[in-house]
Amino acid sequence: MFTLKTLPLLLLLDIQLSKAFPIPSESPEEKNTKIVQNYLENFYQLPKGEHRSARKNSTSVIVEKLKEMQRFFGLNVTGQPDEETLAVMQKPRCGVPDSGGYMITPGNPKWQQTHLTYSIISYPPDLSGADVVKSFEQAFKLWSEASPLTFTRISQKEADIRITFVRGDHGDNSPFDGPDGILAHAFQPGQGIGGDAHFDLDETWTTDDENYNLFLVAAHEFGHSLGLAHSSDPGALMYPNYAFRETSTYSLSQDDINGIQAIYGPSNNPIQPTGSTTPTACDPRLTFDAIVTLRGEILFFQDKYFWRRHPQLRSVELNFISLFWRSLPNGIQAAYEDFDRDLVFLFKGNKYWALNGYDIQPGYPKDISNYGFPSSVRAIDAAVSYESKTYFFVKDQYWRFDNQRRSMDAGFPKSIASAFGGIERRIDAVFQQDLHLHLNVILGLEWDYFLFFTGPYYYAFDLNTRRVTRIARSNKWLNCRRNQKMENEENMQLAEAYLNQFYSLEIEGSHLVQSTNRSPIDGKIQEMQAFFGLTVTGKLDSNTLEIMKTPRCGVPDVGQYGYTLPGWNKYNLTYRIMNYTPDMARADVDEAIQKGLQVWSTVTPLTFTKISKGIADIMIAFRTRVHGQCPRYFDGPLGVLGHAFPPGLGLGGDTHFDEDENWTKDGVGFNLFLVAAHEFGHSLGLSHSNDPTALMFPNYVSLDPSKYPLSQDDISGIQSIYGGLPKTPTKPKEPTVSHACDPDVTFDAITTFRREVMFFKGRHVWRIYYDITNIEFELISSFWPSLPADIQAAYENPKDKILVFKDDNFWMIRGYAVLPDYPKSIYTLGFPRHVKKIDAAVCDHNTRKTYFFVGIWCWRYDEVTQTMDKGYPRRVVKYFPGIGLRVDAAFQQKGFFYFFRRSKQFEYDPKAKSITRMMKTNTWFQCKEPLNSSSDFNISKKELHSGGVEMFHHKNLNLLIFSIVHVLKKIYSY
């Protein structure tokens, strides 16, 4: 019998025997072969012992299985066990295979009942019984909120889903392998072991970010218990590898929701949940929250993810932020590298963290006031360090911080435009690159650059010449190599997500075998095309995709005006603003919200009262991504702008705006008043309208906020719920007359006519002559009695005729006479029936092509063939870059186009396809002091200060020509 006394002798003997008979150590190649063999056998149905079969056949089978595994995880498909593949194989994961019997196909087993029971047979020693029960309850709740399923815990062992903690071989032919390997497994619905979930007792189970979080693993396994297989979407709960995510705010991804609803149908909740989607490197709409260099790598942050890129490596790796830094929040907003101190600083809200390498430094987070920011700065948009100075970008201003003195430089903040010309939008992210980095050679950059990322584009700003030298897609930095097949797949994924969110398309998740029957998708595409007035083909043509990519409301679509519920059962409603966007002053937000509600109170008996505490009927908040218990999800910049819920209890009436958007009062970005007024329509019970002139049209349209935004369609809809205002006799008001020298003057339409330019506004027209001092201001009816007021578009064609448009009619004028047989329908020009009016028109007399602007689209008309050109309409922002989404009026002068948008005009060079100047709309009038709009205005001989329009004095001819013109209009015969 051995005793402790004999133990040293035995150990010595063991050492001597080991020296005499050494056990050969495993080579790295043999170790890797074993890893590959075991992994493919366990998860990809590689026959056991395949490596011992004939070498040629064995190699072929293993290569194919490796390729299958690499495709599933989105790796480079080589068929070789490269470093990246081996790293994935060694990560902790679920024990359910990624292919084979667990793939869900039509007709495969599922639970026949929707009310399921579960029992907990055994517990782990790491957690209290209460913690285990709570973790499982929360895990089941994820699936019940997205489906009609319910779950009840019972004490009996014979439940639908039996949960046990076991180790090693536990009698189900799927043994566990000890710590840090296979964490758990579950079985698809069925009798006996069907639905049961087993957790490895050798793991350390927790309720936080240490070791393995039981809630996250359980929620994944219960997905298998309900019939789901693994998903190849790395952001999905059903992705096979374990990654910690913040559990307090965790919700299912859209891929998981699609999967469970493909089996059991939609949730019983009146509002269907939506989930997050995993960003893809080749998404042309890809945006970043922050970008920073880290010892040669570049990190690109978006929501809960970040990409890692090294200049010397081709592959770009997508990871969860929580996988590297469990204490960091999602949604990092700014970051920069301090090269002198070898630290990286990350910002969110008014807090910041410091990293040394990949380690968070102790004592963080800290408040940004440590940098010297005033209390009015509540968040940083972007940051970059260069030559011992750090530049902080906040809205349209920037601060400069001295890294050596650790203080802000005097004289800041300054306007971004004053130092970085060409950067006009809010900056999402920025980092610095120089000539010596290999990446610059790849991208064709030279010298020192700031790379500004705004929306889906980046701007390379040369710090030496102080100008933008390159504009390209942001995703270029992620080595995206797009081909037609990839683009088609991405477009189909976009369409499926869009139709699922807005047209109730029930699609299969990525973990389901894809159906070859596309008729449901085609049918939904047709429904969407009909709603937006497109040509109904059921195909993903360019116009359909453009609509799908347009920023819009997050509420599903309904035709005409409609209402989802009878509305509020009272007329006096309250609202409360829960938080404010940092993009705007609080007073401006208050004004936008108040105006947005007032739009509806002016046509109904409704009243709205603001409260500062308690529960209001309409709770208003700015949120990002997944937010609280809201079943709808925001998708980052330039997608869904806001959403609201119909009248009712709970979320009923509440309105949320996406904080990732750039909210403005009247600048570049999304006008909060317009979006709020639309969303409040939903809060009052209205659904979407397919009338493109309606405020309740789902896509964002940048209207003039000074104008009343409701169409008759909106008014009819809201009054069908609440009725109209009590009728009281009112004295009709005289129509207001605009002043030409008003700096905010806008025009309805503008056209040239021989040697003059006509500016239409309401019932009046201004006439500017190239060679006469005076500007005439006349009633339209004094020249053309048969023309209506409020003309919407006009242009001069190459045949010396003017075409004037209002609604779906147009008139043709030659000289000062309206031609007979007019008005005619705009559809005779080739417009489709869904076009109800023309916003603006301009003829390029060099090419004899006329451009018609309708909302965000432009058509091109050939004046020679009298037909619309093929390939149109096109997006205004793409065909005329820089002028914005819409055009109010336009004309051509001396080879340039002049586009008018609200109180601004853009001088545009059609040959260079670029803006040459931006001016106020009244620069065609010499305005030195406020004058009555009906007065004559003296035009100076010199070039106008802001407009550069040349006018010449010919006072001696003025009265003569003026008289001749009026005589000619009376006697001219055509």
Secondary structure, 3 states (H helix, E strand, C coil): CCCHHHHHHHHHHHHHHHHHCCCCCCCHHHHHHHHHHHHHHHHCCCCCCHHHCCHHHHHHHHHHHHHHHHHHCCCCCCCCCCHHHHHHHCCCECCCCCCCCCCECCCCCCCCCCEEEEEECCCCCCCCHHHHHHHHHHHHHHHHHCCCCEEEECCCCCCCEEEEEECCCCCCCCCCCCCCCECEEECCCCCCCCCCEEEECCCCEECCCCCEEHHHHHHHHHHHHCCCCCCCCCCCCCCCECCCCCCCCCCCEHHHHHHHHHHHCCCCCCCCCCCECCCCCCCCCCCCCEEEEECCEEEEEECCEEEEECCCCCCCEEEEHHHHCCCCCCCCCEEEEECCCCEEEEEECCEEEEEECCEECCCCCEEHHHHCCCCCCCCCCEEEEECCEEEEEECCEEEEEECCCCEECCCCCEEHHHHCCCCCCCCCEEEEECCCCHHHHHHCCCCCEEEEEECCEEEEEECCCCEEEEEEEHHHHHCCCCCHHHHHHHHHHHHHHHHHHHCCCCCCCCCECCCCCCHHHHHHHHHHHHHCCCCCCCCCCHHHHHHHCCCEECCCCCCCCCECCCCCCCCEEEEEECCCCCCCCHHHHHHHHHHHHHHHHCCCCCEEEECCCCCCCEEEEEECCCCCCCCCCCCCCCCEEEEECCCCCCCCCCEEEECCCCEECCCCCEEHHHHHHHHHHHHCCECCCCCCCCCCCCECCCCCCCCCCCCHHHHHHHHHHHCCCCCCCCCCCCCCCCCCCCCCCCCCEEEEECCEEEEEECCEEEEEECCCCCEEEEEHHHHCCCCCCCCCEEEECCCCEEEEEECCEEEEEECCEECCCCCEEHHHHCCCCCCCCCCEEEEECCCCEEEEEECCEEEEEECCCCEECCCCCEEHHHHCCCCCCCCCEEEEECCEEEEEECCEEEEEECCCCEEEEEEEHHHHCCCCCCCCCCCCCCCCCCCCCCCCCCCCCCHHHHHHHHHHHHHHHHHCCC
